[in-house]
Amino acid sequence: MRRVSVKKLVGITIALFGMAAQPVMADIYGLANGRSANMDNMASMSVEGGINLEGDITTYALRFNFKASPDLMVFADVGQVKFSRFNSSASGTGFGVGAFYQLRNVQLLENTDFAVKGSYHTATVSEGGFDLDLGEIAIEGLISGDQLGSTNLGWYGNLGMHILSADFGGFGGDDDSNELAFGGGVVGSLAFGDWYAGIDFIDEMFLVAGIRYNLQ
């Protein structure tokens, strides 16, 4: 078994607990919303890849989307989560599931659409033989418009609450918190699907981007 010095053990412990206390985006262990709230604008099936980037946290993820009904889009994703802080780093794989549901009778602004989203993500990141188990439940509202000014870009905005949990393995420590999340971005058309880019905020700013490929 690999030996770990007391100095390194303390450093890793501080780093991982510090990472667990970081704010989140939508979603930290999966991709950002990156879509219209109008389900009519979404393909019946699609796959997408993207990145969420902040100074200490980077997530690369793949997501599969399936339109279960005209108003309901369900998804599942897998991603690589990496934390870098205090000269230490931890990485691992995250998984998630969720759904968007369009509320066609709700119009917050003229010529906009509105949907609600619920998702659950979990990830385990490791460093030096130590594991940090992370969980996230997100509940959000999503508003969007088909055109941003005189451009051909669509836009979206999101606001919601994220319930976070972190369990530091055999040390028995854990941390739970509720965090307000908000952000938004733009969506552009491609020959095979869409691209999107945006910003999400919770104490820190996260840059988010992705490309979606329509299967049918």
N, C-alpha and C positions, 0 to 999 in steps of 0.2 A: 504494500500500500504506500502511496506517495506521502512523504512527510511534508508538513506545512509548518513553517516557523510561527512562533507566537506573534511576531510583528506583522507577518503577512496575514495571519488569521484575523487579527484586530482590524487591519486595513480593509480586508474583504468584507468583514462584518459591517463596519461603518459604511462602506460604499454601497453594499446591497440594501441596507436599511435606508440610506439616503435616496437610493433609486426608487424604493417602494413609496417614498413620500412625494415623488415628483407628481406634478399635475398631469392631467390626461387630455387627449384630444378625442375626436370622433372618428374612429375608435383608436385607442393606443395600440391594441394588439391585432387590429385589422385595418382595412382601408377606410378612407374618409367617405362621406356620402357620395359626392361626385356625380350627382344625377338630378334630373327633374323630378318634381313631385307628381307630375302627370304621367301615369302609367301607360297612357296611350303612346307616349314617346319612347317607350322602352321595348326592346325586342323580347320575343317569347323566351329565348335562352341566350345567355351571353357569358363570356369569361373576361376577366380583367386583371391587370397587374398594375401595381403602383407602389408608392413610397410615402411614408410619413417621416418628416425630418425635423428634429430639434437638436440643440447643441449636444445634449447628453443621451438622447434617445433616437434610434433609427429603427423603423419597421419596414421590411419588404414583404408584400403579401400578394396572394392570388385569390380571386373570389369568383365563385360560380353563382349566377343569378338565374332564377326560374320564375316565370309568371304563372302563378297557380290559378289566377282568375284575372279578369280585366282590372280589378282594383288592388290585387295583392301580389307583391313580388317577394319571394323568399330567397335567401342566400346562405351560402356556407363558404368559409374562407380558411386559409392556412397561411401563416407568415413566419418570418424570421425576425425576432426581436433582439435588439442589442442595446445595452446600456454601457456608457463609458463615463466614469467619474472617479475623482480622487486617485488617478493613476491606476485604476482597476477597471476591468470590463467584465460584463456578464452577458451571455447570450443564450437563446433557446428558441423553441418553436411554440407558436401560439395558434389556437384554433378558435373558430367562432361560428355562430349561427344567428340568423335574425330575419326580420321581415319589414317591408314597407307597406303601408296600407293607405291608399288615397281616400280622402274624405271629400267627395265631389260636391257636397252641399256646403262646404266651408270655403269662403273666399275672404282672406284677410285684407287683401288689397285688390284693386281693379286689375283684371287680366292676369291673375296669378292662380296657382294651384297649391293645394295644401295636403300633406300626408303626415302620418305618424310612423315612427320607427321604434322597434324594440330589438335589442340584440344582447347576446351573452358571449363573452370571450374568456378564455383561460390560457395561461402560459406558464411554463416553468423555465426560469433562466438559471444558469449554473456558472460558477467560477471557483476554481481551486477545490473541487469536490463538494461544494456547498450549493444547495438548491434554494431558490426563492419561488414559491408558488403564488401566482397572481390571478386575480379574477376581476371581471368587470361586467356590470349590467348597465346598459344604456337605454334611456327612454328620451326620445327627441321629437320635436316637431320640425317639419321641413317645408319651406315655402320656396316657390320657384316661378320664374317667368320665361317665356319662350324667346325673348329678344332683349338684349342689353343695349339700350340707346339705338344708334343707327348701325350697329354691328350685326353680324350673323350669329353672335354668341348668345347662348342661354345663360341664365344665372340661377343660383340657389343660395339659400341661407338656412342655417340650422341653429336651434336652441334647445337645450335639454339638461337632464341630470344624469350623472354617472355615479354608480355605487361601486366603490373599489374595495378590494380586499387583498392583503398580502400576508403570507405565512412563511416565516423563515425556518423551515424544515425542523431539524432536531433541536434547535435552540428554543423552540416553543414560543418565540415572539410572533406577534401578528399586529396588523394595522388595518383599520377599516375607516373609510371616509366617504362622504357624499360631496361631489364636486359639480358646480355649474359649468356647462360647456356652451360655447357659441362660436359661430364662424360662418364661412360661405366661400363661394368661388364661381367660376365660369365653366361652361361646358361647350365644346365645339364639335362639329361633325367631321367625320373621316369617311373615306370610301367604304370602309369595313365596319365602322362603329362610331365611337366617340372618344374624345380626350377631355380631361378636366384638370383644373389646377385651382388651388385656393389656400386659405389660411384658417386655422382654428386656434382659438384662444382659451386658456385657463391658466392665469398667472404668467404663462409663457406663450410664445408664439410658435406655432408649428406650421411648416410648409408642407402641403399635401399635393400629390399629383398622381395621375394614372391614365391608362389607355384601356378602352373596353372594345372587345371584338364580338360582334353579333353572330351567333350561331344560326339563328333562325328567327 
